[in-house]
Amino acid sequence: MTARRRLLSTSLTAGESQDLRVVGGHGAWFRLADGREVIDASNTAAPLGHCHPEVMEAIRRAATAPVLNEGWQWAERDEAAEDLVGIAFAGEDWVGAVRFFISASEANDAALALCQALTGRAPLATRERAYHGGAGLARELTVQPQWHGGLSSAKGVAAPPRLATVHELPAPRGARVTGQADPTAGQRWTAGARAQLADSAAVLLDYSQGGIYHSAQYQDQVAALARETGAYWIADETVTGFGRVGGWFQFQHSQSRPDFVTLGKCMSAGGAPAGAVVLSEAVLDRLSGTSWQSYSTYRAHPIAMATVRAHLHVSSRDRIYERALGLDGYMFRKLSEVATQHPSVARVDGRGLHWTVELHGPDWRGWRGEEAEPLASRVVARALEAGALIATSGEQTSLFLAPPLVISETELDQVFDALHHGLTAADQEYGAGVH
Ligand SMILES: Cc1ncc(COP(=O)(O)O)c(C=O)c1O
């Protein structure tokens, strides 16, 4: 009888490639249990790569801290908030204060609940194909049907009841590389969006999930509609913050400024779980004389605070937050080759060091996580043979590239060799008329 595995988990990438065992890492590389070293090409939690010496040193130092809950004062918590605002948000005068959380999911949930309390409205808004996390209201604004905490099987998905009414704004689905038109160019979509926001406590926008990379104009239009209708605008920079797209944040590439920014994932450079809500001065004024009633034991853990500060200092000193912008042209060229050489590729979009490659195949709206090894996972398994770990976004036909920001061009060349190799699997099926 085979032994029962005690660990339960869900992988973004279903099938064989999820079975790989990682035993170590350095820079942009993972070391696997079978002795291979492969490039980690899709890990938005590792902007400085693996085992950065200054992040490891910060963890060692913070290991001497006593056991503290969120309510206790600890000097490095204040310093981390000061550093976050002073370094990453330098020049953003509208920023008022920071509250730390354990994850981006938790930060999104708490920010959304606060907006409901401030506006007295219950419905919430996001855009099509958004992903905002797996807990509470963040999970409700994760619109992909397979991520609602239910059970998927060959028969479909058993989903729990929804916690909130969610409005989905049209997404800016244009594509830089493959040239699909953007349905939100122009004004026609704004009348419907205005009606949706007039009913909503907040609109939560991220800038990469589902392969959607917002135009500057889209952000400004949503921001103006939110102001006009009294909804708060929360910029979810969980993926795009700290230099993933070049510059500290994606929202800075447009004119408008949000009421809140939520953060997580890469904030502590992988050193410890951490998330944050950054509030504007105007929101802070609204909170004056009240207390934001929310609490959790491990928020702002000393190890998280030390690693957030280490990340901020390394990134600003070594100008890592700027690197992705410098590599944007290289990535665009390489992905244009991918799009022209592989008939199985339907759409390619992205910026900086975050890119999505969508394959021809079934529409994402029908996917419930039921297939054991969908097409994108088969491509990932094939790419791994050539030495790079590329991820799927948990959809059937969507791959994304988001390597550490410290990756070299030579290492990126190896990632593209692996991607070409992986896509031959999809091309064969496409050529055979499977999709
Ligand atoms: C845009 C965005 N927001 C929030 C989250 C949730 O982050 P976490 O799972 O770390 O809570 C994610 C995770 O991928 C994300 O991509």
The ligand as an SDF file (V2000), in Angstrom:
LIG
                    3D

 16 16  0  0  0  0  0  0  0  0999 V2000
   -2.4180   41.0540   -7.9640 C   0  0  0  0  0  0  0  0  0  0  0  0
   -2.4280   40.1330   -6.7740 C   0  0  0  0  0  0  0  0  0  0  0  0
   -3.0040   40.5380   -5.6460 N   0  0  0  0  0  0  0  0  0  0  0  0
   -3.0340   39.7540   -4.5530 C   0  0  0  0  0  0  0  0  0  0  0  0
   -2.4690   38.5040   -4.5570 C   0  0  0  0  0  0  0  0  0  0  0  0
   -2.5240   37.6460   -3.3220 C   0  0  0  0  0  0  0  0  0  0  0  0
   -1.2560   37.4210   -2.8160 O   0  0  0  0  0  0  0  0  0  0  0  0
   -1.0390   36.3130   -1.6970 P   0  0  0  0  0  0  0  0  0  0  0  0
   -1.4360   35.0190   -2.3000 O   0  0  0  0  0  0  0  0  0  0  0  0
    0.4120   36.3810   -1.4110 O   0  0  0  0  0  0  0  0  0  0  0  0
   -1.8850   36.6930   -0.5340 O   0  0  0  0  0  0  0  0  0  0  0  0
   -1.8510   38.0350   -5.7170 C   0  0  0  0  0  0  0  0  0  0  0  0
   -1.2460   36.6890   -5.7820 C   0  0  0  0  0  0  0  0  0  0  0  0
   -0.7950   36.2220   -6.8010 O   0  0  0  0  0  0  0  0  0  0  0  0
   -1.8330   38.8720   -6.8600 C   0  0  0  0  0  0  0  0  0  0  0  0
   -1.2700   38.4550   -8.0110 O   0  0  0  0  0  0  0  0  0  0  0  0
  1  2  1  0
  2  3  1  0
  2 15  2  0
  3  4  2  0
  4  5  1  0
  5  6  1  0
  5 12  2  0
  6  7  1  0
  7  8  1  0
  8  9  2  0
  8 10  1  0
  8 11  1  0
 12 13  1  0
 12 15  1  0
 13 14  2  0
 15 16  1  0
M  END
$$$$
